[in-house]
Every structure is written in C-alpha cells, then in structure tokens.
Amino acid sequence: MRIVAGIYKGRRFPAKLAAGIRPTADAVRESIFNTLSNLLSYENIAVLDLFAGSGALGIEALSRGAESCTWVDKSRKVSYYIRNTLKTFNIDNKTNRIVTKPALKYLSSIDKEPSAAFGLIFADPPYALKTCNDVLNIIIEKKLLSIGGIIVLEHSISEHIIVPEELKIISDKKYGETKVEMFGTSDKLN
C-alpha cells in the first residue's frame, strides 16, 4: 500500500496490518481521490475517517493538503497501526486525532459547534454490518457535514442505500462487489 499523490506521494505504509483489516485497494483509492480532486479543495478542511482500518483514506487526504483528520475505529490494534504510520510519515499529531471507539457510538456522542463540521467524511464499514444508512442519518441529524462537504461511502453492492433528502449523489461507481458513492449537500441541508 502506498500514498498516491501529494506531499507523501510514493510513501509506503508499514507492512503489518492488523488482522481483519480490509484496506481500500490503491487503484480504488486513486479513483476516489481523482474524483474528489474535481469536486473540492482540500485546503482548510477537516476530514473524518470512520471505520478507519489502515487509515489510508485520511492520510491520503492529509497528503493532498487537508488541515486535519480524525480517524475512528473500534480496534486498539488499528489505532496503534495508524499512530505508527503517522510517526513513520512524520505527520504532526497536534491537529489530528485517533479515536478508539465504534464508529456509530462515536457519531452519536458528538456534541459540536456548527463551525466544527467536517468537509470530507469517509465511511467504509465492514460490509456484513450493513450500517451505511445509520451512518448517513446520524451525520445529517448531528449536522456533521459542512455546506459543500462530501461523504464518501464504500459498501457492498448488495446494501441498499436510502439517500437522506439533505444529500445528493454526486458519484456512484462499482468496483467488483464494492460500490463507492459520494454524496454532497443538497439545498435542504440547513
């Protein structure tokens, strides 16, 4: 696994992933970020990487200029892996956070100021959980996506997504058994 573009381009992730981590393939990650590069500027945005796994999506966003990232995963081994990767890449930990907690529990517990919304949210839950609709609904309910922000949702093609009226689909691609959908804010997001 390697960083595709930006200031950490070409850097390789430490080889030992925790058991059970299913990282987004380099080619899929590159496709995601090629699409995102046409939709947003990474400058001054806060990123949320839910079900973080290897942390590659958040680190790729930082490499491209995102201001900060919060990685959320329930596994202590995953948190350790991400922390180690940040050290390996010499990424400043002052503006970044690693949260060891189930993603839905983390989302439900957030009490934030309106100015603290995320400009880019990644969610790649284990496919068997089928929690994507819950994730989208909590993000909308808690107003965690900034106006003009984007949610990138990776899920099994068999999971049916019900798009909240506050969001609109801006990209929808299939990669074998995986579907990657991107949602932006609609006119109905307050």
C-alpha positions, 0 to 999 in steps of 0.5 A: 500500500502506498500514498498516491499523490501529494506531499507523501506521494510514493510513501509506503505504509508499514507492512503489518496490518492488523488482522481483519483489516480490509484496506481500500485497494490503491487503484480504488483509492486513486479513483476516489481521490481523482474524483474528489480532486474535481469536486473540492479543495482540500485546503482548510478542511477537516476530514473524518475517517470512520471505520478507519482500518489502515487509515489510508483514506485520511492520510491520503487526504492529509497528503493532498493538503487537508488541515486535519483528520480524525480517524475512528475505529473500534480496534486498539490494534488499528489505532496503534497501526495508524499512530505508527504510520503517522510517526513513520510519515512524520505527520504532526499529531497536534491537529489530528486525532485517533479515536478508539471507539465504534464508529456509530457510538462515536457519531452519536456522542458528538456534541459540536459547534456548527463551525466544527463540521467536517468537509470530507467524511469517509465511511467504509464499514465492514460490509456484513454490518450493513450500517451505511444508512445509520451512518448517513442519518446520524451525520445529517441529524448531528449536522456533521457535514459542512455546506459543500462537504462530501461523504464518501461511502464504500459498501457492498453492492448488495446494501441498499442505500436510502439517500437522506433528502439533505444529500445528493449523489454526486458519484456512484461507481462499482468496483467488483462487489464494492460500490463507492458513492459520494454524496454532497449537500443538497439545498435542504441541508440547513 
